[in-house]
Amino acid sequence: MATYTPRTITTTRREWAVPANKPYGAAAAEIGKAWAVAERAYREQHDLAKDAFLPDNALVFTPGDDEIVISFTIEAEAA
């Protein structure tokens, strides 16, 4: 008889989109603001202290046609 455990995983992606107007791109100040808010949200989500180390891949920066998206993903097993 096979032994297994079925699971359902729910994935949530949190995003902060910063406009990147052509031909100049995204303003560094706006990237910095969104980065700080995203980092704070990541720390809150994972119950990390303000000065705790963040993994290198905690936040992901993805370029779009007219924006830079800062994001992180949360996975949770469904009840």
Salt bridges, closest charged atoms under 4 A:
GLU15 OE2 - ARG13 NE 2.53
GLU30 OE2 - LYS33 NZ 2.85
GLU39 OE2 - ARG43 NH2 3.23
